[in-house]
Amino acid sequence: MGRCRREGEMERIMEEGGIDGRGERREGGEWTIQDPASQRLTWYKPPLSVLVIKKVRDAQVIQPFIQLVRWLTIDKRMVVFVEASVMEDSLVTSHPGFPVLRDKLMNFREAHDDLTDKIDFIICLGGDGTLLYASSLFQQSVPPVMAFHLGSLGFLTPFKFDNFQDQVTNVLEGHAALTLRSRLRCIIIRKDQETGKNGRPPTNLLVLNEVVIDRGPSPYLSNIDLYLDGKRITSVQGDGLIVSTPTGSTAYAVAAGASMIHPSVPAIMLTPICPHSLSFRPIVVPAGVELKIAVSKDSRNTAWVSFDGRKRQELFHGDRLRLRKCTYRQTDLTSPVPLPTAALPSQHCILDSSLCQQAYTVPFLQPDPGTCTLIKVKLNSDSRNTCWVSFDGRHQQELMVGDSLRVTTSIYPVPSICAEDQIADWFASLDECLRWNDRKRQKHFDEPEDLSPTDLTPDLTHSSSSDTLDSLAERNEACDN
């Protein structure tokens, strides 16, 4: 079964359709706002193969796993793929319902078997980690993912396993809404790879949640230089830096003090980890920028980087980590009930997949002002008083009980001319007006050959770790005399 659209053709359709990285569309010289709720799944052909991923080391998932696999293989006659480790799991193999399923299952091993053109659809049984693992298996386009909540947290798993047959059938029939979760493409370029001494290709990974750069086991502060589109904007001095997608903004980033971003918002979140600065606030940058992260040349130590909590490795002086939003997004099914399709428009954004047997389409509405995402503010009926509303500090008026305020994104933006460009201007304002990340820098270690003889002479006017409280008091008294 071949692909319905070539990858290059898909990119051309995306460009000609006018959908940019901000989710806006230009038609007839006007801007329209894409409604996230309008993203829908449409199959070109009925899906025939499904990848089932279950939570590891959890006996409570075994029975739902057997039920689901039996129903998919026998009732739906689908080709079911599972991990090879599942076929070797004693909890699975000892289940009385597994022997009749063993010969019906296809298996694969991560990093050994290629799933390209084999998977139409993914079902996850467990917590958020199962969806992150599914994302890591597909380093280009990802088939639609349906995640059942059988884990501990379940922020990314909206489906309940009760009546799973009806819910999966609705999805297979195309009655489902989608959340297109952006991912980050991460490339590590080693110092010796630039000089040609290392013949290995750079590390290239896609992540769904976040990339974490930290100081690792070192007792010293990390010093990391951060660049946006080639411009150095700051140096991160502290325990590290979190670069997260909107999906990842509710994971490690929010625990480190970042804001929560809806997954449909095209953005990249930068969050320092315990920064040595009172003014280093987390920031959100446009999804289209390219980030470059490198260990500062005067840093006392190296840094460590991990990708969605995995594949942890060390960054040395001279190494570079490049990140940018990836064009291959995670397609997450979000509606547990069938949705009406009669009112859908004929315009579709083609989302092709080199890793799916079946291409699928996601339509985008072209709403009039006020029909896109709506925020409604209303005074509680049991409120003891009224409230007041102002607009950019003006036109203040009172809201009575029963009044409401509706807010949508306007289709009329303000075209503001930049002195240099939008990146440089914004960070210059942060620095000059808010003193963002303004602090003294930690001194680097001097090499022995750089020290003069006087530098090696002990300074008796300063305390050391061997000083006692009595000796310090005696020294202070001598200085006073």
C-alpha positions as CSV (number, residue, x, y, z in Angstrom):
1,M,0.0,0.0,0.0
2,G,1.7,3.1,-1.2
3,R,1.5,6.7,0.1
4,C,-1.2,8.9,-1.2
5,R,1.0,12.0,-1.4
6,R,4.7,12.3,-1.8
7,E,6.5,14.1,1.0
8,G,7.6,17.0,-1.3
9,E,4.1,17.4,-2.5
10,M,2.8,17.5,1.0
11,E,5.2,20.4,1.8
12,R,4.1,22.2,-1.4
13,I,0.4,21.9,-0.4
14,M,1.2,23.2,3.1
15,E,2.9,26.2,1.6
16,E,0.3,26.9,-1.1
17,G,-2.5,26.5,1.5
18,G,-1.0,29.5,3.3
19,I,-0.7,27.8,6.7
20,D,2.3,29.2,8.5
21,G,4.0,28.3,11.7
22,R,1.6,30.5,13.7
23,G,-1.5,28.6,12.6
24,E,-2.8,31.6,10.6
25,R,-4.0,31.6,7.0
26,R,-3.8,34.5,4.5
27,E,-6.7,34.7,2.1
28,G,-7.7,37.7,0.0
29,G,-5.3,39.9,1.9
30,E,-6.9,39.2,5.3
31,W,-5.8,37.1,8.2
32,T,-8.0,34.3,9.6
33,I,-7.4,32.4,12.8
34,Q,-7.3,28.6,12.8
35,D,-9.7,27.0,15.2
36,P,-7.9,24.2,17.1
37,A,-11.2,22.4,17.6
38,S,-11.5,22.0,13.8
39,Q,-8.6,19.6,13.4
40,R,-10.3,16.3,12.4
41,L,-9.1,12.9,11.3
42,T,-10.1,11.5,7.9
43,W,-8.8,8.1,6.6
44,Y,-8.1,7.7,2.9
45,K,-8.5,4.0,3.4
46,P,-9.5,1.9,6.4
47,P,-6.4,1.3,8.6
48,L,-5.2,-2.3,8.5
49,S,-2.3,-2.3,10.9
50,V,-2.0,-1.1,14.5
51,L,0.9,-0.8,17.0
52,V,-0.1,-1.5,20.6
53,I,2.3,-0.2,23.3
54,K,1.6,-1.2,26.9
55,K,3.1,0.1,30.1
56,V,6.1,-2.0,31.3
57,R,6.3,-3.7,34.7
58,D,2.6,-3.3,35.5
59,A,0.5,-6.4,36.1
60,Q,-2.7,-4.4,36.0
61,V,-2.2,-3.6,32.3
62,I,-2.0,-7.3,31.2
63,Q,-5.7,-8.1,31.2
64,P,-6.7,-4.9,29.2
65,F,-3.8,-5.6,26.8
66,I,-5.0,-9.2,26.1
67,Q,-8.6,-8.0,25.7
68,L,-7.6,-5.3,23.2
69,V,-5.2,-7.4,21.2
70,R,-7.8,-10.3,20.9
71,W,-10.5,-7.9,19.7
72,L,-8.2,-6.2,17.2
73,T,-6.9,-9.4,15.7
74,I,-10.1,-11.6,15.8
75,D,-13.0,-9.1,15.5
76,K,-11.3,-6.3,13.5
77,R,-8.9,-8.6,11.6
78,M,-6.1,-6.1,11.9
79,V,-2.4,-6.7,11.8
80,V,-1.2,-6.0,15.4
81,F,2.4,-5.1,16.2
82,V,3.9,-5.3,19.7
83,E,7.4,-5.0,21.1
84,A,9.5,-8.1,21.1
85,S,9.9,-7.7,24.9
86,V,6.2,-8.1,25.3
87,M,6.4,-11.6,23.7
88,E,9.0,-12.5,26.3
89,D,7.3,-11.0,29.3
90,S,6.4,-13.8,31.8
91,L,3.3,-11.8,33.0
92,V,2.0,-11.8,29.4
93,T,3.0,-15.3,28.4
94,S,1.5,-16.9,31.5
95,H,-1.9,-15.3,30.8
96,P,-4.4,-18.0,29.8
97,G,-5.6,-15.9,26.8
98,F,-2.1,-15.3,25.3
99,P,-1.3,-18.7,23.6
100,V,-4.0,-18.3,20.9
101,L,-2.7,-14.8,20.1
102,R,1.0,-15.5,20.0
103,D,1.1,-16.6,16.3
104,K,-1.2,-13.7,15.3
105,L,1.1,-10.9,16.5
106,M,4.0,-9.2,14.7
107,N,6.9,-8.0,16.9
108,F,9.7,-5.5,16.6
109,R,12.8,-4.4,18.5
110,E,13.6,-0.7,19.0
111,A,16.6,0.5,17.1
112,H,16.8,-2.8,15.1
113,D,13.5,-3.0,13.1
114,D,12.2,-0.3,10.9
115,L,8.5,0.5,11.2
116,T,8.4,2.6,8.1
117,D,5.3,1.9,5.9
118,K,4.1,-0.7,8.4
119,I,1.9,1.2,11.0
120,D,-1.4,3.0,10.3
121,F,-2.5,3.6,13.9
122,I,-1.1,3.5,17.4
123,I,-2.8,2.5,20.7
124,C,-1.1,3.1,24.0
125,L,-2.1,1.5,27.3
126,G,-0.6,3.1,30.3
127,G,0.5,6.6,31.3
128,D,2.2,9.5,29.6
129,G,5.4,7.6,29.2
130,T,3.9,5.2,26.7
131,L,3.0,8.1,24.4
132,L,6.5,9.6,24.7
133,Y,7.9,6.2,23.9
134,A,5.6,5.9,20.8
135,S,6.8,9.3,19.7
136,S,10.5,8.2,20.0
137,L,9.8,5.2,17.7
138,F,8.9,7.5,14.8
139,Q,11.7,9.9,13.9
140,Q,9.7,11.3,11.1
141,S,5.9,11.4,10.7
142,V,3.9,9.7,13.4
143,P,0.6,7.8,12.8
144,P,-2.4,8.9,14.8
145,V,-2.1,7.9,18.5
146,M,-5.0,6.8,20.8
147,A,-3.8,6.8,24.4
148,F,-5.8,4.9,27.1
149,H,-5.3,6.0,30.7
150,L,-4.0,3.0,32.6
151,G,-1.1,4.7,34.3
152,S,-0.5,6.9,37.3
153,L,-0.8,10.5,35.9
154,G,-2.4,10.4,32.5
155,F,-2.1,14.0,31.4
156,L,-1.7,12.9,27.8
157,T,-4.0,9.9,27.9
158,P,-7.7,11.1,27.7
159,F,-9.4,7.8,26.9
160,K,-10.9,5.5,29.6
161,F,-10.6,1.8,28.8
162,D,-14.2,1.1,29.6
163,N,-16.1,0.3,26.4
164,F,-12.8,0.5,24.4
165,Q,-14.5,-1.3,21.5
166,D,-16.9,1.6,20.8
167,Q,-14.2,4.2,21.2
168,V,-11.7,2.5,18.9
169,T,-14.4,1.8,16.3
170,N,-15.3,5.5,16.3
171,V,-11.7,6.3,15.6
172,L,-11.4,3.7,12.8
173,E,-14.5,5.2,11.2
174,G,-12.9,8.7,11.3
175,H,-15.1,10.1,14.0
176,A,-12.3,11.8,16.0
177,A,-10.8,15.2,16.8
178,L,-7.0,15.7,16.8
179,T,-4.4,17.5,18.7
180,L,-1.3,18.1,16.6
181,R,1.5,18.2,19.1
182,S,4.7,19.8,17.9
183,R,8.0,18.2,18.4
184,L,11.6,19.5,18.5
185,R,14.3,18.4,16.2
186,C,17.6,18.2,18.1
187,I,21.1,17.8,16.5
188,I,24.3,17.5,18.5
189,I,27.4,18.5,16.6
190,R,30.6,17.5,18.3
191,K,33.7,19.7,18.1
192,D,35.7,17.0,16.3
193,Q,32.8,16.5,13.8
194,E,33.3,20.1,12.7
195,T,37.0,19.6,12.2
196,G,36.5,16.4,10.2
197,K,38.3,14.2,12.7
198,N,35.1,12.3,13.6
199,G,33.5,10.5,10.7
200,R,30.3,9.7,12.6
201,P,27.1,11.6,11.6
202,P,25.7,14.1,14.2
203,T,23.1,12.8,16.7
204,N,19.7,13.7,15.4
205,L,16.6,13.1,17.5
206,L,12.9,14.3,17.8
207,V,11.4,14.9,21.2
208,L,7.8,15.5,22.2
209,N,8.2,16.9,25.8
210,E,11.6,18.6,26.4
211,V,15.3,18.7,26.1
212,V,17.1,19.2,29.4
213,I,20.6,20.6,29.7
214,D,22.0,20.4,33.2
215,R,25.3,20.3,35.2
216,G,25.1,16.5,35.8
217,P,27.3,15.2,38.7
218,S,29.4,18.4,38.8
219,P,29.3,20.5,42.0
220,Y,29.8,23.7,40.0
221,L,27.2,26.0,38.3
222,S,26.6,25.3,34.7
223,N,27.3,28.1,32.2
224,I,25.5,27.6,29.0
225,D,25.4,30.1,26.1
226,L,22.1,30.4,24.4
227,Y,21.6,31.6,20.8
228,L,18.5,32.3,18.8
229,D,18.8,32.3,15.0
230,G,22.5,32.8,15.4
231,K,22.4,35.7,17.9
232,R,23.7,35.1,21.4
233,I,20.9,36.3,23.7
234,T,22.1,35.2,27.2
235,S,24.2,32.9,29.3
236,V,22.4,30.4,31.6
237,Q,24.2,30.3,34.9
238,G,22.6,27.8,37.3
239,D,21.6,24.1,37.4
240,G,20.6,24.1,33.7
241,L,18.0,24.9,31.1
242,I,14.7,23.2,29.9
243,V,13.7,23.7,26.3
244,S,10.2,22.4,26.0
245,T,7.3,22.1,23.5
246,P,3.8,23.3,24.5
247,T,3.1,19.6,25.3
248,G,6.2,19.6,27.6
249,S,5.3,22.9,29.3
250,T,3.1,20.9,31.7
251,A,5.9,18.4,32.6
252,Y,9.3,19.3,34.0
253,A,9.0,22.9,32.9
254,V,5.9,23.7,35.0
255,A,7.7,22.2,38.0
256,A,10.5,24.6,37.4
257,G,8.2,27.6,37.4
258,A,7.2,27.9,33.7
259,S,3.7,28.8,32.4
260,M,1.5,26.2,30.8
261,I,0.9,26.5,27.1
262,H,-1.9,24.8,25.1
263,P,-0.4,22.2,22.7
264,S,-2.0,24.0,19.7
265,V,0.0,27.2,20.4
266,P,3.1,27.3,18.1
267,A,5.8,28.1,20.6
268,I,9.0,27.0,22.3
269,M,9.4,27.4,26.1
270,L,12.8,28.3,27.6
271,T,12.9,27.6,31.4
272,P,16.1,28.0,33.5
273,I,16.6,25.4,36.3
274,C,17.5,27.1,39.6
275,P,19.1,30.1,37.9
276,H,21.7,32.2,39.8
277,S,19.7,35.3,39.1
278,L,16.5,36.9,40.5
279,S,15.5,38.3,37.1
280,F,15.8,35.2,34.9
281,R,12.1,34.5,34.1
282,P,11.0,31.7,31.8
283,I,10.3,32.9,28.3
284,V,8.3,31.8,25.2
285,V,9.8,32.2,21.8
286,P,8.3,31.7,18.3
287,A,8.2,28.1,17.1
288,G,10.1,29.0,13.9
289,V,13.4,30.0,15.5
290,E,16.5,27.9,15.7
291,L,18.1,27.5,19.1
292,K,21.8,26.8,19.6
293,I,23.1,25.8,23.0
294,A,26.8,25.4,23.8
295,V,28.9,25.2,27.0
296,S,30.4,28.6,27.7
297,K,34.2,28.7,27.0
298,D,34.8,29.9,30.6
299,S,32.6,27.3,32.2
300,R,34.2,25.3,35.0
301,N,32.5,22.1,33.9
302,T,30.8,20.3,31.0
303,A,27.0,19.9,30.7
304,W,24.7,16.9,30.2
305,V,21.7,16.7,27.9
306,S,18.7,14.3,27.8
307,F,15.8,14.0,25.4
308,D,12.4,13.3,26.8
309,G,14.3,11.8,29.8
310,R,16.3,9.4,27.7
311,K,19.5,9.0,25.7
312,R,21.5,11.1,28.2
313,Q,24.9,12.2,27.1
314,E,27.7,14.7,27.9
315,L,28.3,18.0,26.1
316,F,31.9,19.1,26.1
317,H,33.5,22.5,25.4
318,G,33.1,23.1,21.7
319,D,30.1,20.8,21.2
320,R,26.9,22.4,20.0
321,L,23.2,21.4,20.4
322,R,20.8,22.8,17.8
323,L,17.1,22.7,18.2
324,R,14.1,23.8,16.2
325,K,10.5,22.9,15.8
326,C,10.1,19.8,13.6
327,T,7.7,19.6,10.7
328,Y,6.6,16.0,11.8
329,R,4.1,16.5,14.6
330,Q,2.7,14.0,17.0
331,T,-1.0,13.3,16.0
332,D,-2.9,12.7,19.2
333,L,-6.6,11.7,19.2
334,T,-8.5,13.7,21.7
335,S,-12.2,12.9,21.4
336,P,-13.6,9.9,23.2
337,V,-17.1,10.2,21.5
338,P,-18.2,10.5,17.8
339,L,-18.4,14.0,16.4
340,P,-20.6,15.2,13.6
341,T,-19.0,15.6,10.2
342,A,-21.7,17.0,8.0
343,A,-20.7,20.6,8.7
344,L,-17.0,20.1,7.9
345,P,-15.7,22.3,5.0
346,S,-14.2,20.9,1.9
347,Q,-10.7,22.5,2.5
348,H,-8.2,20.0,3.9
349,C,-4.6,20.3,5.0
350,I,-2.8,17.2,3.7
351,L,-0.7,15.5,6.4
352,D,1.3,12.8,4.6
353,S,3.4,10.2,6.4
354,S,6.4,8.3,5.1
355,L,5.9,6.0,8.0
356,C,2.2,5.2,7.6
357,Q,0.6,3.0,5.1
358,Q,-2.5,5.3,5.1
359,A,-2.2,9.0,4.6
360,Y,-4.7,11.0,6.6
361,T,-6.2,14.5,6.3
362,V,-6.9,17.2,8.9
363,P,-9.4,20.0,7.8
364,F,-9.1,23.5,9.0
365,L,-12.0,25.9,9.4
366,Q,-11.9,29.4,8.1
367,P,-14.0,31.1,10.8
368,D,-15.4,34.6,10.8
369,P,-14.2,36.8,13.7
370,G,-15.6,35.5,16.9
371,T,-16.0,31.9,15.8
372,C,-12.5,30.8,16.8
373,T,-11.3,29.8,20.3
374,L,-13.5,31.8,22.7
375,I,-12.7,32.9,26.3
376,K,-15.8,33.8,28.3
377,V,-15.6,35.6,31.6
378,K,-18.8,35.8,33.7
379,L,-19.4,37.0,37.3
380,N,-20.5,34.3,39.6
381,S,-24.2,34.4,40.6
382,D,-23.3,34.3,44.3
383,S,-20.7,37.0,44.1
384,R,-21.0,39.6,46.9
385,N,-20.0,42.5,44.5
386,T,-19.6,43.5,40.9
387,C,-16.3,43.7,39.0
388,W,-14.7,46.2,36.7
389,V,-13.1,45.6,33.3
390,S,-10.6,47.8,31.4
391,F,-9.1,47.5,27.9
392,D,-5.5,48.4,27.6
393,G,-6.0,50.5,30.7
394,R,-8.9,52.5,29.1
395,H,-12.7,52.3,28.7
396,Q,-13.2,51.0,32.2
397,Q,-16.7,49.8,32.9
398,E,-18.6,47.8,35.5
399,L,-19.8,44.2,35.0
400,M,-22.9,43.3,36.9
401,V,-24.2,39.8,37.8
402,G,-25.4,38.2,34.6
403,D,-23.0,40.2,32.4
404,S,-20.3,38.4,30.5
405,L,-17.1,39.3,28.7
406,R,-16.2,37.3,25.5
407,V,-12.6,37.4,24.2
408,T,-11.4,36.0,20.9
409,T,-8.3,36.6,18.8
410,S,-8.7,39.4,16.4
411,I,-8.0,38.9,12.7
412,Y,-6.5,42.4,12.6
413,P,-2.9,42.4,14.0
414,V,-0.7,45.4,14.5
415,P,2.2,45.5,12.0
416,S,5.0,46.8,14.1
417,I,8.2,47.8,12.3
418,C,11.4,46.4,13.9
419,A,14.6,48.4,14.5
420,E,16.7,45.2,13.7
421,D,14.5,42.1,13.7
422,Q,11.8,40.6,16.0
423,I,14.2,38.5,18.0
424,A,16.9,41.1,18.6
425,D,14.4,43.9,19.4
426,W,12.5,41.8,21.9
427,F,15.5,40.6,23.8
428,A,17.0,44.1,23.8
429,S,13.9,45.4,25.4
430,L,14.1,42.6,28.0
431,D,17.6,43.6,28.8
432,E,17.2,47.3,28.9
433,C,13.8,47.7,30.5
434,L,13.5,44.6,32.7
435,R,17.1,43.7,33.3
436,W,16.3,40.1,32.3
437,N,18.9,37.6,33.6
438,D,21.2,40.5,34.8
439,R,23.8,39.2,37.3
440,K,27.5,38.8,37.8
441,R,29.2,36.0,36.0
442,Q,31.0,33.2,37.8
443,K,34.8,33.4,37.2
444,H,36.3,30.5,35.3
445,F,39.2,28.4,36.6
446,D,42.7,29.6,35.6
447,E,45.0,27.1,34.1
448,P,48.3,26.6,36.1
449,E,50.4,28.0,33.3
450,D,48.3,31.2,33.3
451,L,49.1,32.0,37.0
452,S,51.9,34.3,38.0
453,P,54.0,33.5,41.1
454,T,52.1,36.1,43.1
455,D,48.8,34.3,42.3
456,L,50.2,31.1,43.8
457,T,51.0,32.9,47.1
458,P,48.4,32.1,49.8
459,D,46.2,35.1,50.7
460,L,46.0,35.2,54.5
461,T,43.4,38.0,54.5
462,H,40.6,35.7,53.2
463,S,39.1,32.7,54.9
464,S,39.4,29.1,53.7
465,S,37.6,25.9,54.4
466,S,40.1,25.1,57.1
467,D,39.5,28.3,59.1
468,T,37.7,27.9,62.5
469,L,35.4,30.4,64.0
470,D,38.0,31.3,66.7
471,S,40.7,31.9,64.2
472,L,38.5,34.1,62.1
473,A,37.5,36.1,65.2
474,E,41.2,36.6,66.2
475,R,42.0,37.7,62.6
476,N,39.2,40.3,62.7
477,E,40.4,41.7,66.0
478,A,43.9,42.0,64.7
479,C,42.6,43.9,61.6
480,D,40.6,46.3,63.9
481,N,43.7,47.0,66.0
